[in-house]
Amino acid sequence: MSQTDSFIDEVSEELRRDQLFALLRRYGWIAALAVVLVVGGAAWNEYRKAQSQAMAEAFGDAILSALDAADNAARVAALQQIEAQSDTQLALLSLLIAGEAQAADDAAAVTSALDAVGTAQDAPQIYRDIALFKAATADGTDMDASQRNAALDALATRGGMLRLLAWEQQALLALEGGDKAAAIDGLSKIMLDADATSSLRSRAGQMIIALGGELPDPVAALPQ
């Protein structure tokens, strides 16, 4: 390489360096801002995670402390003092209150707690389904037979883990109303369902026999 070529390369390198510095002076603040935003966003996200975890732990500790109370009525009173921070916490807390209130024979507290679950719209659907199931099957419920059946029918139609239990309760409602045939049909439907547990299927079979019905034939029930 000649001295002229070497000189030209050096000049070109200096020009490129000057252009780079000029760009950094003009637009460097954008890169710095981007770094600050990224680092700040990551820090804020970690802070929110830590806050959420702390809230969840505090909520769990409060529930455990309330459940250590001497009797059901005291546990209801202690649980009612806990403040939920989200719809999911509200739904879970209300279901616990309903369970303790039912054990304490406090029908009014049961109804109030189950109604509270229904207002927790952002909670998982299963919590609201459980509350509806409890409201339709709890002793001393204000629902008449038609309302209870409609609630159970909604659960059965929606599917999920409560579908078969809703069928069982509908069979019991039919029996309460004196319709033994409808009760046997409902129990037979449970026995033929592939999702039925062995205990639920056994319970349905025992009730069918007690009602004088015949156990369904799984083979005959298959589509021809």
VOPA-685100 format. One line per 8 residues: number of its first residue (from 1); their letters; for each residue x, y, z of C-alpha. Coordinates in nm, 2 decimals. Layout:
NUM) A) X:Y:Z; ...
END
This chain:
1) MSQTDSFI) 0.00:0.00:0.00; 0.14:0.34:-0.09; 0.17:0.63:0.15; -0.10:0.81:-0.04; -0.35:0.52:0.01; -0.26:0.50:0.37; -0.32:0.87:0.42; -0.66:0.85:0.24
9) DEVSEELR) -0.76:0.56:0.47; -0.66:0.75:0.78; -0.86:1.06:0.67; -1.16:0.85:0.58; -1.15:0.68:0.93; -1.13:1.02:1.10; -1.43:1.14:0.89; -1.63:0.84:0.99
17) RDQLFALL) -1.54:0.89:1.36; -1.64:1.25:1.34; -1.97:1.16:1.18; -2.03:0.90:1.45; -1.96:1.15:1.73; -2.19:1.40:1.56; -2.47:1.14:1.55; -2.41:1.05:1.91
25) RRYGWIAA) -2.42:1.42:2.02; -2.75:1.47:1.82; -2.93:1.14:1.89; -2.75:0.99:2.18; -3.02:1.10:2.43; -3.27:0.87:2.25; -3.05:0.57:2.32; -3.00:0.68:2.68
33) LAVVLVVG) -3.38:0.73:2.72; -3.44:0.38:2.57; -3.20:0.23:2.83; -3.37:0.42:3.11; -3.71:0.30:3.00; -3.61:-0.06:2.97; -3.43:-0.07:3.30; -3.71:0.13:3.47
41) GAAWNEYR) -3.98:-0.10:3.32; -3.80:-0.41:3.44; -3.76:-0.26:3.79; -4.13:-0.16:3.80; -4.24:-0.51:3.69; -4.03:-0.67:3.96; -4.17:-0.43:4.22; -4.53:-0.52:4.11
49) KAQSQAMA) -4.45:-0.89:4.13; -4.30:-0.85:4.48; -4.61:-0.64:4.59; -4.85:-0.90:4.45; -4.67:-1.18:4.63; -4.66:-0.99:4.95; -5.04:-0.92:4.93; -5.11:-1.28:4.85
57) EAFGDAIL) -4.90:-1.40:5.15; -5.07:-1.15:5.38; -5.41:-1.26:5.26; -5.33:-1.63:5.31; -5.19:-1.56:5.66; -5.50:-1.37:5.75; -5.72:-1.66:5.64; -5.52:-1.91:5.83
65) SALDAADN) -5.53:-1.70:6.14; -5.91:-1.66:6.11; -5.96:-2.03:6.07; -5.78:-2.09:6.40; -6.07:-1.93:6.58; -6.25:-2.15:6.84; -6.58:-2.22:6.66; -6.76:-2.17:6.33
73) AARVAALQ) -6.93:-1.85:6.44; -6.60:-1.70:6.55; -6.43:-1.81:6.23; -6.71:-1.64:6.03; -6.66:-1.32:6.22; -6.28:-1.33:6.17; -6.31:-1.40:5.80; -6.55:-1.12:5.75
81) QIEAQSDT) -6.29:-0.88:5.88; -6.04:-0.97:5.61; -6.03:-0.72:5.32; -6.00:-0.88:4.97; -5.77:-0.71:4.72; -5.91:-0.87:4.41; -6.22:-1.04:4.28; -6.05:-1.38:4.30
89) QLALLSLL) -5.96:-1.31:4.67; -6.32:-1.19:4.73; -6.47:-1.51:4.57; -6.24:-1.74:4.77; -6.30:-1.55:5.09; -6.68:-1.55:5.04; -6.68:-1.93:4.98; -6.49:-1.99:5.30
97) IAGEAQAA) -6.73:-1.77:5.49; -7.03:-1.95:5.34; -6.88:-2.29:5.44; -6.82:-2.18:5.80; -7.16:-2.00:5.82; -7.34:-2.31:5.70; -7.16:-2.52:5.97; -7.28:-2.25:6.22
105) DDAAAVTS) -7.64:-2.27:6.09; -7.63:-1.91:6.00; -7.84:-1.91:5.68; -7.84:-1.53:5.64; -7.46:-1.52:5.64; -7.45:-1.81:5.39; -7.68:-1.63:5.15; -7.48:-1.30:5.19
113) ALDAVGTA) -7.15:-1.47:5.13; -7.27:-1.66:4.82; -7.42:-1.34:4.68; -7.08:-1.17:4.72; -6.92:-1.44:4.50; -7.16:-1.35:4.22; -7.03:-0.99:4.22; -6.67:-1.10:4.17
121) QDAPQIYR) -6.69:-1.09:3.79; -6.31:-1.11:3.74; -6.28:-1.42:3.95; -6.25:-1.76:3.77; -6.59:-1.89:3.66; -6.55:-2.20:3.87; -6.58:-2.00:4.19; -6.91:-1.85:4.07
129) DIALFKAA) -7.03:-2.19:3.96; -6.95:-2.33:4.31; -7.14:-2.05:4.47; -7.44:-2.11:4.25; -7.43:-2.48:4.33; -7.41:-2.41:4.70; -7.70:-2.16:4.68; -7.92:-2.42:4.50
137) TADGTDMD) -7.84:-2.70:4.75; -7.78:-2.53:5.08; -8.03:-2.60:5.36; -8.27:-2.32:5.43; -8.22:-2.17:5.09; -8.46:-1.90:4.98; -8.49:-2.06:4.63; -8.80:-2.26:4.55
145) ASQRNAAL) -8.79:-2.59:4.36; -8.82:-2.42:4.02; -8.54:-2.17:4.09; -8.31:-2.44:4.23; -8.38:-2.66:3.92; -8.31:-2.36:3.69; -7.98:-2.29:3.86; -7.87:-2.66:3.85
153) DALATRGG) -7.98:-2.67:3.48; -7.75:-2.38:3.41; -7.46:-2.56:3.57; -7.54:-2.88:3.39; -7.56:-2.70:3.05; -7.24:-2.51:3.11; -7.05:-2.83:3.17; -6.74:-2.85:3.38
161) MLRLLAWE) -6.67:-3.03:3.70; -7.01:-2.95:3.85; -7.22:-3.09:3.56; -7.26:-3.44:3.71; -7.33:-3.31:4.06; -7.59:-3.08:3.92; -7.76:-3.38:3.75; -7.76:-3.57:4.08
169) QQALLALE) -7.92:-3.28:4.26; -8.18:-3.25:3.99; -8.26:-3.61:4.04; -8.31:-3.55:4.41; -8.54:-3.25:4.33; -8.74:-3.47:4.10; -8.78:-3.73:4.38; -8.88:-3.45:4.62
177) GGDKAAAI) -9.15:-3.36:4.37; -9.28:-3.72:4.36; -9.15:-3.78:4.00; -8.96:-4.11:4.06; -8.93:-4.19:3.69; -8.75:-3.86:3.63; -8.52:-3.92:3.92; -8.43:-4.27:3.79
185) DGLSKIML) -8.37:-4.13:3.44; -8.14:-3.86:3.58; -7.94:-4.11:3.79; -7.91:-4.34:3.49; -7.77:-4.06:3.29; -7.50:-4.01:3.55; -7.41:-4.38:3.55; -7.37:-4.38:3.17
193) DADATSSL) -7.15:-4.07:3.16; -6.78:-4.14:3.10; -6.68:-3.85:3.32; -6.86:-3.99:3.63; -6.63:-4.10:3.91; -6.67:-4.45:4.06; -6.81:-4.31:4.38; -7.07:-4.10:4.21
201) RSRAGQMI) -7.16:-4.38:3.97; -7.19:-4.62:4.27; -7.41:-4.37:4.46; -7.64:-4.32:4.16; -7.67:-4.70:4.12; -7.76:-4.75:4.48; -8.03:-4.48:4.46; -8.17:-4.64:4.14
209) IALGGELP) -8.20:-4.98:4.32; -8.35:-4.82:4.63; -8.61:-4.65:4.40; -8.70:-4.99:4.25; -8.55:-4.91:3.91; -8.31:-5.11:3.69; -7.95:-5.03:3.64; -7.89:-4.90:3.28
217) DPVAALPQ) -7.71:-5.12:3.03; -7.41:-4.93:2.90; -7.40:-5.14:2.58; -7.77:-5.08:2.50; -7.71:-4.71:2.55; -7.45:-4.70:2.28; -7.57:-4.54:1.94; -7.66:-4.81:1.69
END
